[in-house]
Amino acid sequence: MTGEYAENYVTKNLYIKSKPAGKFKYLLFIFSVILLLLIIIKINKEDIVNPVIDSYALTAQDIKIDKKKIIPVTEIKTDINKELANTTGTFSVYFYDLKTGDNFGINEDIVLTAASVNKIPILAALYHLAGKDEIDLDKIIVPQQKDIQDYGTGSMRYDKPGTPYSIKTLARLMMEKSDNTAAYLLASVIIGMDEIQKLIEEWGLTQTDMENNKTSVKDMFVITKKIYNGEISSEELNKEMVDFMDDSDFEDRISRGVPETITFYHKTGDEVGKVHDVGIVDLPERPYFLGILTTDVTDVEETKDKIARISRIVFSSVAKS
């Protein structure tokens, strides 16, 4: 109850119950109105500070990392399993501390539809070949009508025919905008799917099939770690790759469990019944990989919220270690 209605309600009840006289009646009325206003303010405040993902107890300035301390991976895994209780669909989760090697997984070895996370191997293959001077990233490509992938994410399909792009721009659009036309041009026209498959197998990805768009969260860890550690190409080109994986148009999953001041290099993926996010949280002194693939989920927004809560569990535990 607010406004005039609340005041009339309070006034009416004060007169009916006691009918106190003079100053006491006036004070009692004022006290009741103040109490009512405080209750309303409290309710509104709780609505603000208790969203799906709670406000952080930690800020980036508060984080003091002991990089030698072992992360309680068993406790984190237990907390995540509690979060996943009674959840529809299947979640595949993998965590790896890049400093200590501490890690754990939940269904981490199952092979799932990769959706757009398969754009990470495409990026890696492109920059590996560029580092060997086999591909010129500044070369201009003019997509033909047959190259346009008229579905899903990205803006290239809406551009005028004959619009030119450098190969480097295609790579940026593929990662930041998850542009499917850019990914098709890079994978099928510029590099070749067979070449990408050969390279990723050499890099140790044993569960990734680029042609059939299959992968595992464990394989995504292997390739993302190599990119982050500068093992794919030259130092300059590696930095460019990593920059393309920061600040995408899709910061609605793992990113929501990490303070905005902490950089997260990643790639999301979506298909019907599938919501993915994999990448490296660049926490100072304690960077870690967190990947979450899903399948058979029925509520996309609920799944994104669940991924964000899992991310919050992991970040809070690592930051306090």
C-alpha positions, 0 to 999 in steps of 0.5 A: 500500500502506498500513497493516499490509499495507504494513509487513509487505511492507516488513519481509519484503523487508528480512529477505530481501534483507540481514538486517542486524543490530542497530541498522542493521536497525532504522534501515533498517526505519524509513527504508523505512516513512517513505519509503513514507508520503511516497510515499502522502502525495504521491499523495493531495496530487496528487489534491487539487490537480490536479482538472479545473480546476487551482488558481489561480496568481492570486488576486484580490489578486494581480491588477494590471490595466494597463487600457491594455495590449492583451490578446494576443487572438491567443494566447488564440484559439490556446490555445482552439483547442488546447483544442477540438482533437478535441472533439465537437460545435461551439463558438461563442465570443466574447470582448470587452474592454469597456475596450479593444474587443479581441475575437475569435471562433470560429464567433461568427456561427453561429445556434444554438438559444438554450435558456435564454439567450433569457431575457436578452432577455426580462429586458431587454424587461421592464425597458425597458418598466418604465422607461417605466412601461408595466409595473408590476413590483410587480403581482401575477400568479396563474398558471393551470394552462394557464400552467405549463410542466411541464419543465426547470428552475424550481420554480414548476411544483411550487407550489400552484395559485393561488400569487401572484407579483409580476412582479419575483419572476417576473423573479428566478426566471427568471434565478436559477432559470432557471424556465421557467414564469416565462419563459413568463408574462413573455414570452407573457402580460405582454410579448408575443413580438412586442414583445420581437422588435421591441425586440431588433431596435431594439437591434441583435440581427440573429440572434435569433428569439425565437419559434423560440428562435434566437440567436448568441453575438454577439447575446448580447454586444450585449444583455448589454453594453447591460444592463451599461452601463445602456442598457436602463432607469433606473439603479435598474432596470438595477442590479436587472437586473444583480443578477438575473444574479449568483449563479444556481443554475448556476455550473458553466461559465464561473464555474469559470474565474474566482476566486470573488471576481470577480463574473460576470453571466450566463445559462446554457442547456441542451437536448439536445446543447447547453450554453451560458453567456454573460455579463460577468466584472466584473474590476476595471478590465478587465471583459470579455464571454465567451460560449460556445454549443455544439451537437451535444455528446455528453457534458454534463459534459465540455462543462461542463469544457471551457467552464470550461477556456476560461474559465480560459485567458481569465481568466488572460490578461486578469488578467496583461495 
